Amino acid sequence: MRRFLRCTFLAVGALWASCSAIAEPALTAHEVRVGMVNAQSGPAAALGLGMLSGAQAYFDRINAQGGVNGRRIILLSQDDGYEPDRTAALTRDLLNAQQAFALLGYVGTPTSRAALPLAMQAQVPYLFALTGAEFLRTPSKPGVFNVRASYIEETEHLVERVTTDLQLSKIAILMQDDSFGESVKSGLNGALSKRGLSLHAEARVQRNSLQVTQAIHALQHAQPEAVFFVGTYKQLAAAVKEAKAQGLNTRFLSVSFIGSERFIQIAGLDAEGVYITQVVPSPHDSALALVKAYQADMPTGDFSHVSLEGYVSAAVFVQALKNAAEPLTRDSFLDALEHLDTDLGGFKVSFSRNDHQGSSAVFLTHIENGRARPVQRMR
């Protein structure tokens, strides 16, 4: 069977420590530990809490059935407040003191940049982060898997719709001033360049800051026809409110990281008209078997795209765990992941040895009457 570590990756500078086998973590016949570090406080709290609640709901379902091959899944969750330094410190604790079998459901690009080298050095799988950043996808890395579509795919979808359906060309970006912002900006520039366009204007906000007045003022001067927003839901809520206050008449667009449901709660009527891409189906579409099961398992009935993504991530983890050859090791688990091809009930996920992105599905939604409603075209 394929070993988890391959000397060829070391030859091209991968971060894995050696080609030798290492001891498995605290994995017993009765439990498997999964580590999660993400934002559960601060301006991005709804994202981490959503991933946590969705994943926990699915693991609770499996544990109630006796676990996987008799093993209960223990989810070890920590709050980094969407600050990379805290992400790194808490990840070290999960890897060293708590010896997680895998890391799952991290939230964000800068936080993943902080955690990934630690996971790779410890030779622990880094799975299904809530980010579409390209560094997690290209080139494919051993032990690193993504379920969601990339930011390149999300921005391509938005640019196609805004240029084709609305025939707009003056497109600006309002971005978080960090690697998350740069990641989406790169995808946006690529999509615009394919159509002979370039960014009309650019403005920035600091991570976890709600000070957007100057950024909106800069965009007001540029008068863009559409603004791609890259940041958190609280920042977007502040931005759309400030845009109305300053009389900036434009359309706001965002990728899925925004967390649509929490954005709507905070922005209220100001959220109306915003377009947001999603990477999972509507959490209200109970016609899908996946969503029907998710709704039944969520304890509070508080449905969101983010918690559905957490639920999907846990379901994929469990399916690979079921398929892994015994005795269970990281190698056998990752081999199962690389051969996974499954339909979760209306949402397909598949991996291969050369492709560690499980889905490229992108769904366009439009905020109408207080809900992110699926649409095919912009209007």
Buried (B, 14 or more C-beta within 10 A) or exposed (E): EEEBBEEEBBEEEBBBEEEEEEEEBEBEEEBBBBBBBBBBEBBBBBBBBBBBBBBBBBBBBBBEEEBBEEBBBBBBBBBBBBBBEBBBBBBBBBBEEBBBBBBBBBBBBBBBBBBBEBBBEBBBBBBBBBBBBBBBBEEBBBBBBBBBBBBBBBBBBBBBBBBEBBEBBBBBBBBBBBBBBBBBBBBBBEBBEEEEBEBBBBBBBBBBBBEBBEBBEBBBEBEBBBBBBBBBBBBBBBBBBBBEEEEBEBBBBBBBBBBBBBBBBBBEEBBBEBBBBBBBBBBBBBEBEBBBBBBEBBEEEEBBBBBBBBBBBBBBBBBBBEBBEEEBBBBBBBBBBBEBEBEBBEBEBEBEEEEBBBBEBBBBBBBEEBBBEEBEEBE
